[in-house]
Amino acid sequence: MQQVDSLRASVFVTPQALAAQQGVAVLAIRNPRGDEQATPRIPGAVDVDLPTELASPGGGTRGSRPLPDVKALQGHARGWGLRQGQPVVVYDHDRGLVAARAWWVLRWAGIADVRLLDGGLPAWVAAGLPVVHRPPAPTAGDVVLSAGHLPVLDEDASLAMARDGVLLDSRVRPNYIGGIVPPGTPPRGHIPGALSAPAADNFTEPGPFADAATLRHLYAALGADGTKPVGVYCGAGISAAVNVAALASLGIASAMYPGSWSAWSADPARPVVVGGRPE
């Protein structure tokens, strides 16, 4: 049980634990950034715009949300005030469905101690903790980032993962099933061999992630039990990070396909499966 708790605590942090911790950088992940003056926030939280700060310009077979250039990401991170070796907590207003992208990108870029606020801002408010409306003016940080600290998949590796390991599709199930589309629009469906694993299934009704036993059963039923390599994709490389985080909290490593369906479907040569079965 202690190991399970330790694994979970390396990925998620409760509102109470965050409130008691000193020296942590807190990032509020927006998709896109809105009116910061009118948005409640955890005191000291710095706003981060997912489309422009956690991704590169997309399009075509690059996908909608390609990985950011690491030098540009470092510049943004220093602007948020991140310091070398400083722990980071990321959160959003939607349980973690958006903030998980920041968790993944920052770990990919070499920040070892990044955690998701379990349940997001609603859990913070439900715990009776304070919020403010004025964003801070952070002092420039000195964090140094480098790419490649988490595994990634491209198109060919994703197809191979579906054949030789376990490839999970974290989109809502209707998008996985797919169907008829108007002429000139990308196809709907899934990568051959991929299994449907909607990101929303990781959460409890109140908002936080399900307990470890539930998550373990969820993923074991899909073959993601630590005995085979695992890959994850979604629509544009955002909700897939939720599944990667949940698996990491169980001690199961997984690779992400950042281009995801937006990149896969942009190439007419790539096969598409329509229907509720993997193939």
C-alpha positions, 0 to 999 in steps of 0.5 A: 500500500505504501508503494501504491501511495508513493506512486500516486503521489509522484503524479497527483497532489491533493489540494490539502497537500498543495496548500501545505507545500512551500516553494512550488510553482503553480501553473493554471493551464488554459485552452485557450487563455481567457480573461485572467482578471475574471477567472478565479485561481489558486493564489500565485498561479501563473496562467499558461496558454496551451495552444501557444505555449505548450504546442507548436503551430500545427496543420496537416500531418503535423497534427493540431497540437505538435510538440513545442520547440524546446527552446521556445518552451524554455523561454515561456517557462522562464517567463512563468517564473520556473526555477531550476529544480523547482517542483511544479503543480499544474491544474485546470478547471476540468479535472485535469483533462487540459492540465495533463498536457502540461504535466506531460510536456514539462516532464518530456522537457526534463522537469522531473517533479511535475504533478497534477492537482487531483480534481483541478480547481473544483477540488481546491474550492471544495476543500474550502481553500482560497482563490484570487482573481488577480494574476501574479507578476512572476519574476523571470526564472532560470529553468533549463529544458531539453527534449526527449525525457518521455517516450513518443510514438510516430505513425509507424510506431503507433501502428506497430504498438497496436500490433505488438503491444497495447495502443489506447485511444483516449478520445470519447467513444463516438470519435473512436467508432467514427463513421461517414464524413462529408467529402473533403473532411478527414476520416473518422474512426481509429488506428487499426488495433487500437483499443477504446480507453476514453480519458474521462473514464479515469475520473470519479463522478466528483472529479478526482482520479479514481483510486489505484485499484479501480484504475488498475482494473480499468487498464488491466481489462485492456491489456495494459497491466505492465506486461506489454509496451503501451502507447496512447493517442487521442485527437490532438495530443491532449487527453492522451496525457490523462491516460499516460498520467493514470498509468504512471500512477500505477507504475506502468510506463506508456509512450504518447503519439503527440500527433494523434488522430489529427495527424494520422487522419491527415494522411490519406495513405493511413488505414482507418477502422470504423466501428466499435472493435479494434479491427 
